[in-house]
């Protein structure tokens, strides 16, 4: 039995844009494809309305014109927010937040590796002290990335004190960038946000916080965003990191999440390897997504 090829947006669009003309069926297919790719109903409706108006204005019936217009529309929308990481402070302190299970710990390792590839010195703080396994996993990734790590000195150490010690060490050693892991779940959401607030206050007494990056699993789409809303509301998130963005099946979530939150995507993870986290470039992403 032949293996089924996984659905992808670029594949669905390829067939649509190969037709001879733009007709009613084209618009139905386009809408279905965007919804299936997790653009969400609001963004899909806005894009399709905009494209219908452009097609009428330019009086075109050529599907390749529609493809170009779609690519430009997606790129323009993605580029409304600046994806540049702000890491000019020394040390530049980055808090990494997100619910458990989204790949936060591995993302920190990959981010450390990404920074090391630009020859920046990196120190990681294991402030998710509620899970001993998280500390061990983080230590393994930090080692692979060529970054230093500050671990809790005893089980259940106060996360804010681990963050404090991490920045203290970074200052002593002249380390350029500090990445602090934080807990993804406590017994109550209120407790978790209070904990994050405490870490922030302790950190800001020593150094300004350059970025608060929220890690989201792209495969969970809108559900993942709903889970992370407390972080967006309370943690002062400055940028999004999307993990597990391996194909274009859920690629629309990239635009949907940025439009919904008003927070720029700054990093994307497109594989399991340590070098598979990269900066986000709207032009490149739109080209890859739409074809």
N, C-alpha and C positions, 0 to 999 in steps of 0.2 A: 504494500500500500504506500502510495507517494506521501511524503511528509508535507503538511500544509505550510505554505509560506505565511509568516505572521503578517497581519494587516499593518500597513504603514500609510501615513498621510501622503507622502511623496508618491507612493505607488498608486494610491487611489486617484490622485490628481493627474498623474501621468496619462492614465487612460482617458480622463475627462478632457485634458488639453490637447489630446491627439485627434479629437474630432474635427470635423470640417467647419463647424459654425457654433456660435453661442445661441442656445435655444432655452426654452423653459426647463427642459430636463437638466441642462447644465447647472442652472441655479439651484434646483432641488438637490442634485448630486453634490454640489459645492457645500450647501448648507449641511447636508448629512455628514459629509467628510469632516468638516470643521467641528461639528458636535462630537463625532466619534473620536476625534483627536483631542478632546477635552478642552476646547476653547471656551466652553460654557455658552449658554443661550444668549446672554446679553452681548458678549463680544462678537459672537457669530452673527447676530442680527445687525450689529453696527457695521461690521466689515462688509457683509453682503449688501446692505443698503448703500454704503459708500461706493462699492464696485458697480452696482447697477447704475448709479448716477453717473459715474465716470464713463461706463460703456455707452450710455445714452449721449453724453456730452460729446464724446469723440466719434460717435456713430460707427463703432467698430463691431464686426461680427467674428473677429479672429480670436480663437481661444488662446493663442500665444500672447496676445495683448492682455487678456484677462489674467494669465499666469504672471506676467510681469507686474501688472497692477496689484495683484494679491501679494506678491513678494514685497513690493514697495510699501504697501499698506502695513504689513506685519512689521517690516523693518522700522518704519517711521514710528509706529506705536511703541515698539521695544526701546527705541532710542530716546523716548521722551524723558527717561530717567537715566542718570549718569551711573554707569557700572564700575567706575573707577574706585579701587580700594584706597582709603585714606590711611596711609601708614607713614606719615612724615615725622611724627613725634619720636623722641628717643627716650625711653623705649616706647614703641607703639604698642598699645595694649588692646588685644582683641578678645572679647568675651564670646564664647560660642554657646548658643542655647538651642533647645529643641526637645521634643518629646523623645522618650526612649524608643529605640527600634528604627530610627530614621537613618542610622549610620553616622551618628555624631562623632563617635570616637575615631572611626576610620577616616572620616572627613578631616578631623584635626591632623591626623598623621599625614594625609595627602596634602593638606594645606601647608604644613611644615615643610614637606618635600618641595612643593611649588615655590615657597619662599627661599629655600636653600638653593634651588636651581638658579636663583638670581643673586646668589652668594650673600644672602642676608643671614645673620646669626639669629637663631630661634631658641626660645625656652618655653616649654609647655608646663602649665600648672594643672595638676590632677585634682581639681576642686570638686569633682563628683565623688565625694567621700562616702556616699551612702551605698555604693556598690563596689566591693573589693575587686570584682572581676573587671570593672571599668578601668580601675587604676592599672591593673596588670596589662590589660589590652592596650591602653594608652602608652604605657612604657615600651611595649613591643613596637608599636607604630613610630613612636618618637625616635627609638633607636634606629629603625629602618630608614627614617627620614634624615638622620644625622642631626637631630635636635636634642638639646638637653631637657631634663624633666625634673620637676620638684614634686615629690610624692608626699602624701600625708605622713606625719611622723608616728601616728598611732591610729588604730581603727576608730572610725567615727569622728575624726578630728573636724573641728568647725571649718566648713568650706572657705569662709571668708579669711580665716587665718592662713590656709594654704595659699590663697590668692595673694595675701600680704607677703608671705615668705617668697613667693615666686618673683614678685616685682622687686623685692629687696635684693634678691640674688641677681636679677637682671641688671639692676643699677650698679651693684658691686662689680659685676663682670663686664659691664659695657655691652650687654646683649641688645641687639637692635629691636627685635620683635618678640612680644610675649603673647602666647595663646592660652587662654584659660578655659578649661572644660568646666561645665556646670551640670547640676543634676537635671534630669529630664522628668522625673516624677517623684513626688512625695505623697504622703497620705492625703493631703488636701492641696488644692490649687493655690489657695491663699498662702499656705505655708511655703510653697515653692516660690511664689512671687516675692514673699517677704525675704526669703533666703537670697534670691537674686538681688533684691534691693540692698541687702546688707553687704553682699560682695561688691556691688557698685560703689557704695559709700566708702568702704575700706580701701578699694583700689584708687578711687578719685582723690583720697588724701595723699597718695604717693605719686600718682601720674594720671594725666587725662586718659579717658577711654577713647581710643581712635575709632573702633568699630564694634558693634554688637551684631554678630551674624547668626541668623536663624536658619537652621538646617531643615529642609523639607524633602521628603521622599516623593519624587515626581510620579511614581507609579500609583500612589494613593490619591493623587489629584485633589479634588475639592474636599474630600474627607480629611485628608492630611492637613489642609489649610484650616478647616474648622477646629481640629485638635490643637492647632498652634496659635489660635486667636488670643489666648490669654498672654502668650509671650509678646505678641504684637502690641497688645493693649498696655502691658505693664513693664516690659523689659527694655524699652527704648531702642528697638531693633533699627539698625541703619542699613542692613543689606541682607539679601537672601542667598542661600547656597542650595542648589537643587541637586540631589543625588539620584542615581539610578535612571539617568536620562539616556538610556541606551539606544532607543530607536525613535522614530517619529510618531509612534502610535499615541503617545501622550504628550507630544511636543507642544500642543496648543496650551497646555497648562502653564507653560513658561510665560506666555503673554497674559493669560487669564489671571495668574497669581499677581503679576506686577500691576495690572490694571485694578484689581480688587483691593490690594493693600496700599498702593502708592509707594511701595518700597522697591528699590532697584535690585535686580539679580546681579550679583557680583562674581559668583563662581558657579561652575557646573561640573558635576561628576558624571562621566560617560563610560565607566567601566570599573572593574574591581582592582586594577593595578595601582601601585603607589603613584604613578605618573599620570593617572587618569582624571585629575582635577585641574581645570584650566580657568582662566579668566573668561568673562562673558563678553562676546562681541556681537551686537545685534545684527550687523550686516552678514557675518558668517553664518549665524544661526538661521536667519531668514532664508538665506540661499540654500542651506542644507535641508531645511524643513519643507520648503515649497518646491525646490528644484529649479 
